[in-house]
Amino acid sequence: MIGWSRPLLLFFATLRWIILAAALLLALAVAYWFGPEGRVEFRLISPGNVVAAVLIALASFGFRFYVYKFGNYSATYGSLAAMIVLMLWMYLAGIALLAGGEINKLLHPHASK
């Protein structure tokens, strides 16, 4: 709309996804660092972080597709449809978060001391 070239728009669109992925990895790393009771080494990129980030992305895209194509929540729940959809997405993201934590624990069983 403001006359930017197509390559510049593509660059910013790509940069947006890179920043989003980095922020998600950082948030997961902080959650896995503070979460366990014992002392855990801070790792920005670990197998559990990557798996959890990929699962959250897949769950988000898949759930978005489902709600757009098949889910008719507003007919059933009325004005509470947005809250129901948000709670379902948070449930899926929570399962991904727990799966990533379990993978980290399985691969580094003696990391917390």
PDB file as gemmi writes it, atoms N, CA and C in Angstrom:
CRYST1    1.000    1.000    1.000  90.00  90.00  90.00 P 1                      
ATOM      1  N   MET A   1       0.812  -1.199   0.000  1.00  0.00           N  
ATOM      2  CA  MET A   1       0.000   0.000   0.000  1.00  0.00           C  
ATOM      3  C   MET A   1       0.854   1.261   0.000  1.00  0.00           C  
ATOM      4  N   ILE A   2       2.069   1.188   0.510  1.00  0.00           N  
ATOM      5  CA  ILE A   2       2.894   2.388   0.547  1.00  0.00           C  
ATOM      6  C   ILE A   2       3.994   2.348  -0.509  1.00  0.00           C  
ATOM      7  N   GLY A   3       3.890   1.419  -1.440  1.00  0.00           N  
ATOM      8  CA  GLY A   3       4.810   1.398  -2.556  1.00  0.00           C  
ATOM      9  C   GLY A   3       6.084   0.601  -2.343  1.00  0.00           C  
ATOM     10  N   TRP A   4       6.099  -0.315  -1.403  1.00  0.00           N  
ATOM     11  CA  TRP A   4       7.287  -1.129  -1.202  1.00  0.00           C  
ATOM     12  C   TRP A   4       7.372  -2.186  -2.289  1.00  0.00           C  
ATOM     13  N   SER A   5       8.583  -2.577  -2.599  1.00  0.00           N  
ATOM     14  CA  SER A   5       8.774  -3.582  -3.636  1.00  0.00           C  
ATOM     15  C   SER A   5       8.405  -4.966  -3.097  1.00  0.00           C  
ATOM     16  N   ARG A   6       8.154  -5.847  -4.024  1.00  0.00           N  
ATOM     17  CA  ARG A   6       7.762  -7.213  -3.648  1.00  0.00           C  
ATOM     18  C   ARG A   6       8.856  -7.951  -2.866  1.00  0.00           C  
ATOM     19  N   PRO A   7      10.146  -7.841  -3.241  1.00  0.00           N  
ATOM     20  CA  PRO A   7      11.189  -8.515  -2.443  1.00  0.00           C  
ATOM     21  C   PRO A   7      11.264  -7.993  -1.005  1.00  0.00           C  
ATOM     22  N   LEU A   8      11.041  -6.703  -0.820  1.00  0.00           N  
ATOM     23  CA  LEU A   8      11.076  -6.151   0.527  1.00  0.00           C  
ATOM     24  C   LEU A   8       9.910  -6.674   1.364  1.00  0.00           C  
ATOM     25  N   LEU A   9       8.735  -6.772   0.760  1.00  0.00           N  
ATOM     26  CA  LEU A   9       7.591  -7.339   1.470  1.00  0.00           C  
ATOM     27  C   LEU A   9       7.820  -8.802   1.816  1.00  0.00           C  
ATOM     28  N   LEU A  10       8.427  -9.543   0.903  1.00  0.00           N  
ATOM     29  CA  LEU A  10       8.754 -10.945   1.169  1.00  0.00           C  
ATOM     30  C   LEU A  10       9.779 -11.059   2.292  1.00  0.00           C  
ATOM     31  N   PHE A  11      10.761 -10.160   2.309  1.00  0.00           N  
ATOM     32  CA  PHE A  11      11.753 -10.152   3.375  1.00  0.00           C  
ATOM     33  C   PHE A  11      11.100  -9.929   4.735  1.00  0.00           C  
ATOM     34  N   PHE A  12      10.207  -8.950   4.827  1.00  0.00           N  
ATOM     35  CA  PHE A  12       9.547  -8.684   6.104  1.00  0.00           C  
ATOM     36  C   PHE A  12       8.606  -9.812   6.515  1.00  0.00           C  
ATOM     37  N   ALA A  13       7.958 -10.452   5.560  1.00  0.00           N  
ATOM     38  CA  ALA A  13       7.098 -11.595   5.880  1.00  0.00           C  
ATOM     39  C   ALA A  13       7.932 -12.753   6.421  1.00  0.00           C  
ATOM     40  N   THR A  14       9.099 -12.984   5.820  1.00  0.00           N  
ATOM     41  CA  THR A  14       9.992 -14.041   6.299  1.00  0.00           C  
ATOM     42  C   THR A  14      10.575 -13.687   7.653  1.00  0.00           C  
ATOM     43  N   LEU A  15      10.965 -12.435   7.822  1.00  0.00           N  
ATOM     44  CA  LEU A  15      11.529 -11.983   9.091  1.00  0.00           C  
ATOM     45  C   LEU A  15      10.523 -12.130  10.234  1.00  0.00           C  
ATOM     46  N   ARG A  16       9.255 -11.893   9.936  1.00  0.00           N  
ATOM     47  CA  ARG A  16       8.207 -12.042  10.944  1.00  0.00           C  
ATOM     48  C   ARG A  16       8.166 -13.472  11.485  1.00  0.00           C  
ATOM     49  N   TRP A  17       8.236 -14.477  10.599  1.00  0.00           N  
ATOM     50  CA  TRP A  17       8.185 -15.866  11.039  1.00  0.00           C  
ATOM     51  C   TRP A  17       9.454 -16.274  11.776  1.00  0.00           C  
ATOM     52  N   ILE A  18      10.590 -15.734  11.369  1.00  0.00           N  
ATOM     53  CA  ILE A  18      11.845 -16.045  12.062  1.00  0.00           C  
ATOM     54  C   ILE A  18      11.816 -15.479  13.480  1.00  0.00           C  
ATOM     55  N   ILE A  19      11.361 -14.256  13.626  1.00  0.00           N  
ATOM     56  CA  ILE A  19      11.259 -13.646  14.961  1.00  0.00           C  
ATOM     57  C   ILE A  19      10.256 -14.397  15.818  1.00  0.00           C  
ATOM     58  N   LEU A  20       9.145 -14.802  15.240  1.00  0.00           N  
ATOM     59  CA  LEU A  20       8.141 -15.566  15.992  1.00  0.00           C  
ATOM     60  C   LEU A  20       8.698 -16.909  16.461  1.00  0.00           C  
ATOM     61  N   ALA A  21       9.441 -17.607  15.602  1.00  0.00           N  
ATOM     62  CA  ALA A  21      10.038 -18.892  15.981  1.00  0.00           C  
ATOM     63  C   ALA A  21      11.080 -18.702  17.076  1.00  0.00           C  
ATOM     64  N   ALA A  22      11.890 -17.662  16.964  1.00  0.00           N  
ATOM     65  CA  ALA A  22      12.907 -17.394  17.988  1.00  0.00           C  
ATOM     66  C   ALA A  22      12.260 -17.045  19.325  1.00  0.00           C  
ATOM     67  N   ALA A  23      11.192 -16.264  19.297  1.00  0.00           N  
ATOM     68  CA  ALA A  23      10.490 -15.914  20.539  1.00  0.00           C  
ATOM     69  C   ALA A  23       9.850 -17.148  21.170  1.00  0.00           C  
ATOM     70  N   LEU A  24       9.291 -18.033  20.351  1.00  0.00           N  
ATOM     71  CA  LEU A  24       8.693 -19.261  20.881  1.00  0.00           C  
ATOM     72  C   LEU A  24       9.761 -20.161  21.496  1.00  0.00           C  
ATOM     73  N   LEU A  25      10.907 -20.300  20.826  1.00  0.00           N  
ATOM     74  CA  LEU A  25      12.002 -21.104  21.382  1.00  0.00           C  
ATOM     75  C   LEU A  25      12.523 -20.509  22.685  1.00  0.00           C  
ATOM     76  N   LEU A  26      12.628 -19.195  22.752  1.00  0.00           N  
ATOM     77  CA  LEU A  26      13.072 -18.540  23.981  1.00  0.00           C  
ATOM     78  C   LEU A  26      12.066 -18.753  25.110  1.00  0.00           C  
ATOM     79  N   ALA A  27      10.784 -18.615  24.814  1.00  0.00           N  
ATOM     80  CA  ALA A  27       9.751 -18.819  25.843  1.00  0.00           C  
ATOM     81  C   ALA A  27       9.757 -20.264  26.348  1.00  0.00           C  
ATOM     82  N   LEU A  28       9.919 -21.216  25.451  1.00  0.00           N  
ATOM     83  CA  LEU A  28       9.979 -22.621  25.863  1.00  0.00           C  
ATOM     84  C   LEU A  28      11.233 -22.896  26.679  1.00  0.00           C  
ATOM     85  N   ALA A  29      12.360 -22.316  26.278  1.00  0.00           N  
ATOM     86  CA  ALA A  29      13.611 -22.521  27.026  1.00  0.00           C  
ATOM     87  C   ALA A  29      13.490 -21.965  28.436  1.00  0.00           C  
ATOM     88  N   VAL A  30      12.866 -20.798  28.570  1.00  0.00           N  
ATOM     89  CA  VAL A  30      12.675 -20.214  29.903  1.00  0.00           C  
ATOM     90  C   VAL A  30      11.722 -21.077  30.728  1.00  0.00           C  
ATOM     91  N   ALA A  31      10.667 -21.591  30.104  1.00  0.00           N  
ATOM     92  CA  ALA A  31       9.729 -22.457  30.824  1.00  0.00           C  
ATOM     93  C   ALA A  31      10.403 -23.738  31.295  1.00  0.00           C  
ATOM     94  N   TYR A  32      11.249 -24.323  30.454  1.00  0.00           N  
ATOM     95  CA  TYR A  32      11.943 -25.555  30.832  1.00  0.00           C  
ATOM     96  C   TYR A  32      13.092 -25.287  31.800  1.00  0.00           C  
ATOM     97  N   TRP A  33      13.557 -24.062  31.863  1.00  0.00           N  
ATOM     98  CA  TRP A  33      14.616 -23.697  32.810  1.00  0.00           C  
ATOM     99  C   TRP A  33      14.039 -23.452  34.195  1.00  0.00           C  
ATOM    100  N   PHE A  34      12.922 -22.739  34.282  1.00  0.00           N  
ATOM    101  CA  PHE A  34      12.306 -22.453  35.579  1.00  0.00           C  
ATOM    102  C   PHE A  34      11.395 -23.574  36.066  1.00  0.00           C  
ATOM    103  N   GLY A  35      10.891 -24.389  35.159  1.00  0.00           N  
ATOM    104  CA  GLY A  35       9.884 -25.380  35.505  1.00  0.00           C  
ATOM    105  C   GLY A  35      10.312 -26.466  36.474  1.00  0.00           C  
ATOM    106  N   PRO A  36      11.411 -27.151  36.233  1.00  0.00           N  
ATOM    107  CA  PRO A  36      11.782 -28.253  37.117  1.00  0.00           C  
ATOM    108  C   PRO A  36      12.178 -27.764  38.507  1.00  0.00           C  
ATOM    109  N   GLU A  37      12.037 -28.658  39.465  1.00  0.00           N  
ATOM    110  CA  GLU A  37      12.356 -28.313  40.847  1.00  0.00           C  
ATOM    111  C   GLU A  37      13.856 -28.151  41.059  1.00  0.00           C  
ATOM    112  N   GLY A  38      14.632 -29.004  40.439  1.00  0.00           N  
ATOM    113  CA  GLY A  38      16.082 -28.968  40.636  1.00  0.00           C  
ATOM    114  C   GLY A  38      16.745 -27.939  39.742  1.00  0.00           C  
ATOM    115  N   ARG A  39      18.042 -27.976  39.754  1.00  0.00           N  
ATOM    116  CA  ARG A  39      18.828 -27.057  38.953  1.00  0.00           C  
ATOM    117  C   ARG A  39      18.995 -27.612  37.546  1.00  0.00           C  
ATOM    118  N   VAL A  40      18.649 -26.810  36.538  1.00  0.00           N  
ATOM    119  CA  VAL A  40      18.723 -27.241  35.148  1.00  0.00           C  
ATOM    120  C   VAL A  40      19.535 -26.211  34.368  1.00  0.00           C  
ATOM    121  N   GLU A  41      20.379 -26.692  33.486  1.00  0.00           N  
ATOM    122  CA  GLU A  41      21.178 -25.806  32.642  1.00  0.00           C  
ATOM    123  C   GLU A  41      20.274 -25.146  31.595  1.00  0.00           C  
ATOM    124  N   PHE A  42      20.461 -23.847  31.374  1.00  0.00           N  
ATOM    125  CA  PHE A  42      19.670 -23.126  30.379  1.00  0.00           C  
ATOM    126  C   PHE A  42      20.176 -23.459  28.985  1.00  0.00           C  
ATOM    127  N   ARG A  43      19.281 -23.965  28.143  1.00  0.00           N  
ATOM    128  CA  ARG A  43      19.611 -24.275  26.749  1.00  0.00           C  
ATOM    129  C   ARG A  43      18.530 -23.685  25.858  1.00  0.00           C  
ATOM    130  N   LEU A  44      18.936 -22.783  24.976  1.00  0.00           N  
ATOM    131  CA  LEU A  44      17.969 -22.152  24.083  1.00  0.00           C  
ATOM    132  C   LEU A  44      17.417 -23.155  23.085  1.00  0.00           C  
ATOM    133  N   ILE A  45      18.293 -23.995  22.558  1.00  0.00           N  
ATOM    134  CA  ILE A  45      17.850 -24.994  21.593  1.00  0.00           C  
ATOM    135  C   ILE A  45      18.192 -26.365  22.146  1.00  0.00           C  
ATOM    136  N   SER A  46      17.151 -27.127  22.425  1.00  0.00           N  
ATOM    137  CA  SER A  46      17.301 -28.507  22.870  1.00  0.00           C  
ATOM    138  C   SER A  46      16.257 -29.337  22.117  1.00  0.00           C  
ATOM    139  N   PRO A  47      16.378 -30.649  22.145  1.00  0.00           N  
ATOM    140  CA  PRO A  47      15.409 -31.465  21.412  1.00  0.00           C  
ATOM    141  C   PRO A  47      13.960 -31.226  21.870  1.00  0.00           C  
ATOM    142  N   GLY A  48      13.768 -31.064  23.167  1.00  0.00           N  
ATOM    143  CA  GLY A  48      12.420 -30.819  23.669  1.00  0.00           C  
ATOM    144  C   GLY A  48      11.868 -29.479  23.224  1.00  0.00           C  
ATOM    145  N   ASN A  49      12.719 -28.455  23.189  1.00  0.00           N  
ATOM    146  CA  ASN A  49      12.285 -27.137  22.727  1.00  0.00           C  
ATOM    147  C   ASN A  49      11.841 -27.186  21.269  1.00  0.00           C  
ATOM    148  N   VAL A  50      12.643 -27.832  20.452  1.00  0.00           N  
ATOM    149  CA  VAL A  50      12.337 -27.901  19.024  1.00  0.00           C  
ATOM    150  C   VAL A  50      11.067 -28.710  18.787  1.00  0.00           C  
ATOM    151  N   VAL A  51      10.943 -29.853  19.465  1.00  0.00           N  
ATOM    152  CA  VAL A  51       9.747 -30.684  19.300  1.00  0.00           C  
ATOM    153  C   VAL A  51       8.504 -29.934  19.774  1.00  0.00           C  
ATOM    154  N   ALA A  52       8.597 -29.267  20.920  1.00  0.00           N  
ATOM    155  CA  ALA A  52       7.444 -28.519  21.428  1.00  0.00           C  
ATOM    156  C   ALA A  52       7.075 -27.375  20.496  1.00  0.00           C  
ATOM    157  N   ALA A  53       8.062 -26.675  19.954  1.00  0.00           N  
ATOM    158  CA  ALA A  53       7.772 -25.575  19.028  1.00  0.00           C  
ATOM    159  C   ALA A  53       7.099 -26.090  17.754  1.00  0.00           C  
ATOM    160  N   VAL A  54       7.603 -27.212  17.230  1.00  0.00           N  
ATOM    161  CA  VAL A  54       7.000 -27.786  16.030  1.00  0.00           C  
ATOM    162  C   VAL A  54       5.584 -28.278  16.325  1.00  0.00           C  
ATOM    163  N   LEU A  55       5.385 -28.922  17.468  1.00  0.00           N  
ATOM    164  CA  LEU A  55       4.046 -29.392  17.830  1.00  0.00           C  
ATOM    165  C   LEU A  55       3.071 -28.240  18.029  1.00  0.00           C  
ATOM    166  N   ILE A  56       3.528 -27.157  18.638  1.00  0.00           N  
ATOM    167  CA  ILE A  56       2.652 -26.001  18.818  1.00  0.00           C  
ATOM    168  C   ILE A  56       2.299 -25.388  17.468  1.00  0.00           C  
ATOM    169  N   ALA A  57       3.273 -25.303  16.572  1.00  0.00           N  
ATOM    170  CA  ALA A  57       2.991 -24.764  15.239  1.00  0.00           C  
ATOM    171  C   ALA A  57       2.023 -25.659  14.472  1.00  0.00           C  
ATOM    172  N   LEU A  58       2.252 -26.966  14.514  1.00  0.00           N  
ATOM    173  CA  LEU A  58       1.347 -27.896  13.833  1.00  0.00           C  
ATOM    174  C   LEU A  58      -0.051 -27.866  14.436  1.00  0.00           C  
ATOM    175  N   ALA A  59      -0.124 -27.827  15.759  1.00  0.00           N  
ATOM    176  CA  ALA A  59      -1.429 -27.761  16.418  1.00  0.00           C  
ATOM    177  C   ALA A  59      -2.146 -26.461  16.069  1.00  0.00           C  
ATOM    178  N   SER A  60      -1.412 -25.370  15.985  1.00  0.00           N  
ATOM    179  CA  SER A  60      -2.025 -24.085  15.650  1.00  0.00           C  
ATOM    180  C   SER A  60      -2.568 -24.083  14.229  1.00  0.00           C  
ATOM    181  N   PHE A  61      -1.761 -24.545  13.275  1.00  0.00           N  
ATOM    182  CA  PHE A  61      -2.221 -24.573  11.895  1.00  0.00           C  
ATOM    183  C   PHE A  61      -3.362 -25.568  11.703  1.00  0.00           C  
ATOM    184  N   GLY A  62      -3.230 -26.733  12.307  1.00  0.00           N  
ATOM    185  CA  GLY A  62      -4.288 -27.729  12.193  1.00  0.00           C  
ATOM    186  C   GLY A  62      -5.581 -27.290  12.855  1.00  0.00           C  
ATOM    187  N   PHE A  63      -5.477 -26.696  14.023  1.00  0.00           N  
ATOM    188  CA  PHE A  63      -6.673 -26.235  14.720  1.00  0.00           C  
ATOM    189  C   PHE A  63      -7.309 -25.061  13.984  1.00  0.00           C  
ATOM    190  N   ARG A  64      -6.480 -24.198  13.413  1.00  0.00           N  
ATOM    191  CA  ARG A  64      -7.013 -23.089  12.617  1.00  0.00           C  
ATOM    192  C   ARG A  64      -7.795 -23.617  11.421  1.00  0.00           C  
ATOM    193  N   PHE A  65      -7.239 -24.614  10.740  1.00  0.00           N  
ATOM    194  CA  PHE A  65      -7.932 -25.223   9.607  1.00  0.00           C  
ATOM    195  C   PHE A  65      -9.247 -25.850  10.045  1.00  0.00           C  
ATOM    196  N   TYR A  66      -9.230 -26.578  11.164  1.00  0.00           N  
ATOM    197  CA  TYR A  66     -10.435 -27.238  11.662  1.00  0.00           C  
ATOM    198  C   TYR A  66     -11.525 -26.222  12.004  1.00  0.00           C  
ATOM    199  N   VAL A  67     -11.160 -25.172  12.715  1.00  0.00           N  
ATOM    200  CA  VAL A  67     -12.157 -24.172  13.113  1.00  0.00           C  
ATOM    201  C   VAL A  67     -12.706 -23.452  11.897  1.00  0.00           C  
ATOM    202  N   TYR A  68     -11.841 -23.172  10.922  1.00  0.00           N  
ATOM    203  CA  TYR A  68     -12.279 -22.457   9.734  1.00  0.00           C  
ATOM    204  C   TYR A  68     -13.198 -23.311   8.863  1.00  0.00           C  
ATOM    205  N   LYS A  69     -12.859 -24.582   8.687  1.00  0.00           N  
ATOM    206  CA  LYS A  69     -13.611 -25.438   7.764  1.00  0.00           C  
ATOM    207  C   LYS A  69     -14.779 -26.183   8.414  1.00  0.00           C  
ATOM    208  N   PHE A  70     -14.552 -26.714   9.617  1.00  0.00           N  
ATOM    209  CA  PHE A  70     -15.534 -27.631  10.187  1.00  0.00           C  
ATOM    210  C   PHE A  70     -16.197 -27.128  11.459  1.00  0.00           C  
ATOM    211  N   GLY A  71     -15.490 -26.374  12.252  1.00  0.00           N  
ATOM    212  CA  GLY A  71     -16.026 -25.963  13.545  1.00  0.00           C  
ATOM    213  C   GLY A  71     -17.049 -24.847  13.404  1.00  0.00           C  
ATOM    214  N   ASN A  72     -18.220 -25.094  13.899  1.00  0.00           N  
ATOM    215  CA  ASN A  72     -19.273 -24.083  13.903  1.00  0.00           C  
ATOM    216  C   ASN A  72     -19.614 -23.799  15.364  1.00  0.00           C  
ATOM    217  N   TYR A  73     -18.650 -23.226  16.065  1.00  0.00           N  
ATOM    218  CA  TYR A  73     -18.800 -23.021  17.491  1.00  0.00           C  
ATOM    219  C   TYR A  73     -19.806 -21.924  17.824  1.00  0.00           C  
ATOM    220  N   SER A  74     -19.939 -20.922  16.968  1.00  0.00           N  
ATOM    221  CA  SER A  74     -20.847 -19.829  17.292  1.00  0.00           C  
ATOM    222  C   SER A  74     -22.299 -20.286  17.297  1.00  0.00           C  
ATOM    223  N   ALA A  75     -22.635 -21.296  16.489  1.00  0.00           N  
ATOM    224  CA  ALA A  75     -24.003 -21.797  16.490  1.00  0.00           C  
ATOM    225  C   ALA A  75     -24.313 -22.557  17.774  1.00  0.00           C  
ATOM    226  N   THR A  76     -23.306 -23.226  18.318  1.00  0.00           N  
ATOM    227  CA  THR A  76     -23.519 -24.019  19.523  1.00  0.00           C  
ATOM    228  C   THR A  76     -23.352 -23.202  20.796  1.00  0.00           C  
ATOM    229  N   TYR A  77     -22.288 -22.427  20.865  1.00  0.00           N  
ATOM    230  CA  TYR A  77     -21.946 -21.737  22.104  1.00  0.00           C  
ATOM    231  C   TYR A  77     -22.283 -20.248  22.102  1.00  0.00           C  
ATOM    232  N   GLY A  78     -22.669 -19.709  20.973  1.00  0.00           N  
ATOM    233  CA  GLY A  78     -23.028 -18.303  20.909  1.00  0.00           C  
ATOM    234  C   GLY A  78     -21.838 -17.395  21.154  1.00  0.00           C  
ATOM    235  N   SER A  79     -22.000 -16.472  22.089  1.00  0.00           N  
ATOM    236  CA  SER A  79     -20.941 -15.495  22.337  1.00  0.00           C  
ATOM    237  C   SER A  79     -19.747 -16.091  23.067  1.00  0.00           C  
ATOM    238  N   LEU A  80     -19.858 -17.283  23.610  1.00  0.00           N  
ATOM    239  CA  LEU A  80     -18.740 -17.929  24.298  1.00  0.00           C  
ATOM    240  C   LEU A  80     -17.841 -18.722  23.349  1.00  0.00           C  
ATOM    241  N   ALA A  81     -18.116 -18.670  22.058  1.00  0.00           N  
ATOM    242  CA  ALA A  81     -17.363 -19.472  21.090  1.00  0.00           C  
ATOM    243  C   ALA A  81     -15.888 -19.117  21.096  1.00  0.00           C  
ATOM    244  N   ALA A  82     -15.553 -17.853  21.171  1.00  0.00           N  
ATOM    245  CA  ALA A  82     -14.144 -17.453  21.159  1.00  0.00           C  
ATOM    246  C   ALA A  82     -13.414 -18.005  22.377  1.00  0.00           C  
ATOM    247  N   MET A  83     -14.061 -18.003  23.526  1.00  0.00           N  
ATOM    248  CA  MET A  83     -13.437 -18.526  24.741  1.00  0.00           C  
ATOM    249  C   MET A  83     -13.239 -20.039  24.638  1.00  0.00           C  
ATOM    250  N   ILE A  84     -14.198 -20.740  24.085  1.00  0.00           N  
ATOM    251  CA  ILE A  84     -14.086 -22.189  23.921  1.00  0.00           C  
ATOM    252  C   ILE A  84     -12.940 -22.525  22.970  1.00  0.00           C  
ATOM    253  N   VAL A  85     -12.848 -21.816  21.861  1.00  0.00           N  
ATOM    254  CA  VAL A  85     -11.780 -22.064  20.890  1.00  0.00           C  
ATOM    255  C   VAL A  85     -10.425 -21.768  21.517  1.00  0.00           C  
ATOM    256  N   LEU A  86     -10.320 -20.655  22.266  1.00  0.00           N  
ATOM    257  CA  LEU A  86      -9.058 -20.321  22.932  1.00  0.00           C  
ATOM    258  C   LEU A  86      -8.665 -21.388  23.950  1.00  0.00           C  
ATOM    259  N   MET A  87      -9.607 -21.885  24.716  1.00  0.00           N  
ATOM    260  CA  MET A  87      -9.306 -22.921  25.711  1.00  0.00           C  
ATOM    261  C   MET A  87      -8.859 -24.222  25.050  1.00  0.00           C  
ATOM    262  N   LEU A  88      -9.484 -24.573  23.932  1.00  0.00           N  
ATOM    263  CA  LEU A  88      -9.064 -25.782  23.223  1.00  0.00           C  
ATOM    264  C   LEU A  88      -7.644 -25.632  22.674  1.00  0.00           C  
ATOM    265  N   TRP A  89      -7.317 -24.455  22.127  1.00  0.00           N  
ATOM    266  CA  TRP A  89      -5.967 -24.239  21.624  1.00  0.00           C  
ATOM    267  C   TRP A  89      -4.957 -24.263  22.769  1.00  0.00           C  
ATOM    268  N   MET A  90      -5.295 -23.675  23.895  1.00  0.00           N  
ATOM    269  CA  MET A  90      -4.385 -23.686  25.048  1.00  0.00           C  
ATOM    270  C   MET A  90      -4.171 -25.110  25.548  1.00  0.00           C  
ATOM    271  N   TYR A  91      -5.194 -25.934  25.487  1.00  0.00           N  
ATOM    272  CA  TYR A  91      -5.061 -27.343  25.872  1.00  0.00           C  
ATOM    273  C   TYR A  91      -4.064 -28.051  24.959  1.00  0.00           C  
ATOM    274  N   LEU A  92      -4.187 -27.836  23.648  1.00  0.00           N  
ATOM    275  CA  LEU A  92      -3.262 -28.457  22.699  1.00  0.00           C  
ATOM    276  C   LEU A  92      -1.834 -27.940  22.887  1.00  0.00           C  
ATOM    277  N   ALA A  93      -1.686 -26.644  23.131  1.00  0.00           N  
ATOM    278  CA  ALA A  93      -0.360 -26.079  23.362  1.00  0.00           C  
ATOM    279  C   ALA A  93       0.233 -26.610  24.666  1.00  0.00           C  
ATOM    280  N   GLY A  94      -0.593 -26.826  25.671  1.00  0.00           N  
ATOM    281  CA  GLY A  94      -0.117 -27.390  26.932  1.00  0.00           C  
ATOM    282  C   GLY A  94       0.378 -28.821  26.771  1.00  0.00           C  
ATOM    283  N   ILE A  95      -0.315 -29.598  25.959  1.00  0.00           N  
ATOM    284  CA  ILE A  95       0.139 -30.969  25.689  1.00  0.00           C  
ATOM    285  C   ILE A  95       1.488 -30.942  24.980  1.00  0.00           C  
ATOM    286  N   ALA A  96       1.660 -30.020  24.034  1.00  0.00           N  
ATOM    287  CA  ALA A  96       2.946 -29.889  23.334  1.00  0.00           C  
ATOM    288  C   ALA A  96       4.042 -29.468  24.302  1.00  0.00           C  
ATOM    289  N   LEU A  97       3.742 -28.567  25.209  1.00  0.00           N  
ATOM    290  CA  LEU A  97       4.709 -28.116  26.208  1.00  0.00           C  
ATOM    291  C   LEU A  97       5.142 -29.277  27.107  1.00  0.00           C  
ATOM    292  N   LEU A  98       4.191 -30.070  27.551  1.00  0.00           N  
ATOM    293  CA  LEU A  98       4.520 -31.231  28.389  1.00  0.00           C  
ATOM    294  C   LEU A  98       5.317 -32.283  27.613  1.00  0.00           C  
ATOM    295  N   ALA A  99       4.982 -32.486  26.351  1.00  0.00           N  
ATOM    296  CA  ALA A  99       5.718 -33.462  25.536  1.00  0.00           C  
ATOM    297  C   ALA A  99       7.176 -33.025  25.367  1.00  0.00           C  
ATOM    298  N   GLY A 100       7.394 -31.749  25.135  1.00  0.00           N  
ATOM    299  CA  GLY A 100       8.767 -31.247  25.004  1.00  0.00           C  
ATOM    300  C   GLY A 100       9.544 -31.395  26.297  1.00  0.00           C  
ATOM    301  N   GLY A 101       8.906 -31.137  27.422  1.00  0.00           N  
ATOM    302  CA  GLY A 101       9.564 -31.315  28.709  1.00  0.00           C  
ATOM    303  C   GLY A 101       9.929 -32.765  28.972  1.00  0.00           C  
ATOM    304  N   GLU A 102       9.042 -33.657  28.599  1.00  0.00           N  
ATOM    305  CA  GLU A 102       9.328 -35.085  28.770  1.00  0.00           C  
ATOM    306  C   GLU A 102      10.491 -35.528  27.883  1.00  0.00           C  
ATOM    307  N   ILE A 103      10.545 -35.012  26.682  1.00  0.00           N  
ATOM    308  CA  ILE A 103      11.659 -35.358  25.787  1.00  0.00           C  
ATOM    309  C   ILE A 103      12.975 -34.859  26.359  1.00  0.00           C  
ATOM    310  N   ASN A 104      12.971 -33.631  26.881  1.00  0.00           N  
ATOM    311  CA  ASN A 104      14.197 -33.118  27.518  1.00  0.00           C  
ATOM    312  C   ASN A 104      14.611 -33.985  28.692  1.00  0.00           C  
ATOM    313  N   LYS A 105      13.664 -34.405  29.487  1.00  0.00           N  
ATOM    314  CA  LYS A 105      13.968 -35.223  30.663  1.00  0.00           C  
ATOM    315  C   LYS A 105      14.458 -36.613  30.261  1.00  0.00           C  
ATOM    316  N   LEU A 106      13.881 -37.183  29.218  1.00  0.00           N  
ATOM    317  CA  LEU A 106      14.314 -38.508  28.772  1.00  0.00           C  
ATOM    318  C   LEU A 106      15.727 -38.474  28.192  1.00  0.00           C  
ATOM    319  N   LEU A 107      16.050 -37.409  27.472  1.00  0.00           N  
ATOM    320  CA  LEU A 107      17.363 -37.337  26.844  1.00  0.00           C  
ATOM    321  C   LEU A 107      18.460 -36.870  27.798  1.00  0.00           C  
ATOM    322  N   HIS A 108      18.075 -36.157  28.852  1.00  0.00           N  
ATOM    323  CA  HIS A 108      19.043 -35.684  29.865  1.00  0.00           C  
ATOM    324  C   HIS A 108      18.502 -35.999  31.254  1.00  0.00           C  
ATOM    325  N   PRO A 109      18.515 -37.281  31.647  1.00  0.00           N  
ATOM    326  CA  PRO A 109      17.866 -37.661  32.910  1.00  0.00           C  
ATOM    327  C   PRO A 109      18.540 -37.103  34.155  1.00  0.00           C  
ATOM    328  N   HIS A 110      19.820 -36.803  34.101  1.00  0.00           N  
ATOM    329  CA  HIS A 110      20.527 -36.342  35.291  1.00  0.00           C  
ATOM    330  C   HIS A 110      20.856 -34.859  35.218  1.00  0.00           C  
ATOM    331  N   ALA A 111      20.102 -34.115  34.406  1.00  0.00           N  
ATOM    332  CA  ALA A 111      20.393 -32.687  34.235  1.00  0.00           C  
ATOM    333  C   ALA A 111      19.991 -31.881  35.465  1.00  0.00           C  
ATOM    334  N   SER A 112      18.927 -32.304  36.170  1.00  0.00           N  
ATOM    335  CA  SER A 112      18.497 -31.531  37.339  1.00  0.00           C  
ATOM    336  C   SER A 112      19.095 -32.157  38.605  1.00  0.00           C  
ATOM    337  N   LYS A 113      19.789 -31.321  39.366  1.00  0.00           N  
ATOM    338  CA  LYS A 113      20.438 -31.792  40.595  1.00  0.00           C  
ATOM    339  C   LYS A 113      20.229 -30.793  41.689  1.00  0.00           C  
TER     340      LYS A 113                                                      
END                                                                             
